[in-house]
Amino acid sequence: ALITASDEALELVMRIVGVCLSVLLSVIAVAVASLYFSDAQLLPRYIGMFATDDLTYSGLSPREHVAGDASYRLPQASGAQKTTDPLALADMAEYAYAQDSHSLIVIHQGVVQLEWYNKGWDQNRVTQSQSMHKSVLPILVQAAVEDGSIGAITDPVGLYLTEWQDDPRGAITIEQMMWMSSGLLEYPFSINPFSDEFKWLFASNSSPVLLRTPLDWTPGDKFEYNNVNAELLGLIIERATGVRYTQYLQSKLWGPMGAQGADLWIDQDGGKAHSSCCLLAPSMDWGRFGMMLLGEGKVNGQQIVDSSFIQGMIRPSPTFEWYGYQIWLGYSRDLNPRADKLAGGYQRSEPFLTEDTYFTSGYGAQRVYVVPSQELVIVRMGPATGRNPVKPSWDNTYLVNTAIRGIREP
């Protein structure tokens, strides 16, 4: 009798477990179906978010191409023509390899001192910019000012985002967005695919999500790094010029710069280009971009934007001395107080040797360092996805300081 009762109890428990599993599976099925039918792009992007080694960037789809002709070719130094000590360059290449870098380019006085690629990488293979793309935005904003599409960088964004014309958010200025002091809510990281925290980047129609981002504090009060600012700047450029962002990038920068070409991740075919990240380009194109910054807007014989704007772009913002217009500044001897909150590898062993160093920065320590006083540009590209793409041993000043210490007369 005891054995029979035990068997019956076990059978009852198994039935309850079976019912619970059926209910759970039904809930999951309904959730997946709801997610798919609300936006067919969300499910594959949700799954792709957990990929850690996607070196083909297949998850960044669809894309639009940014044409280039590679007309700007920097000369390569050799032998006695090198203005940087070969031992220093060797140390930099060894360091880049130890940090799992994809590429390292060192340009001094307009001449390539080192162009190094890891196994499987070369001059034509594209890399993932992550947030380095943000530093492209101010150039396009100023180009729109110079061609009359935008009145001034001090314009309220409500002039271009008509949804905000009668809204307090419309009073935010373009400049405040570039300074990361807009006051807009910074969406926290979320794996909830139904939330705006997820959809601002992964929805197939991201503009409505971005445009319903609320104010969180008074614009201009402080600095807060926020991807939404960059995404909205891309939308403003497109609205103001009446030209697709991809086409405007090609006509105003990538084409005149003499770049090889690039690809942009867009939220859907014919949709909005993501402007906070995900500009896929060969490493040397970032060298060309660094030369444009070093030349104060001039590169490949073309004046892309007025030199005074570049000077303003790399000036510390009123609320944070480590940031200009969508670009990071290394002027202070003090460590950026947000270094421990940023996943891009801001730790360092010493300050930058020169106090005019500034750099574009993307998750995974994607970098274009520019040092005007030394006529120096350094590009470093590496793993851009996963939880910790930057090694704990990464030193944000090592490449710049090693190059500076190695500079010599030709």
ABEGO torsion letter per residue (X at the ends): XAAAAAAAAAAAAAAAAAAAAAAAAAAAAAAAAAAAAABAAAAAAAAAAABAABAAGAABOBBBBBBBAGABBBBBBBEAABABBAAAAAAAAAAAAAAGBABBBBBBGGBBABBBBBBGBBAABBBBAEAAAAAAAAAAAAAAAAAGABABAABBAAAABAAAAABAAAABBAAAAAAGAAGBBBBBBBABAABAAAAAAABABAAAAAAABBBABBBGABBBBBAAAAAAAAAAAAAAAGBBAAAAAAAAAAAAAGBAEBBBBBABBGBBBBAABGBBBBAAAAAAAAAAAAAGGBBGGBBABBAAAAAAAABBBAABAABBBGBBBAABABBBAAAAABAAGABBABBBABAABBBBBBBGGBBBBBBAAAGBBBBBBBBABEABABBAABBAAAAAAAAAAABBBX
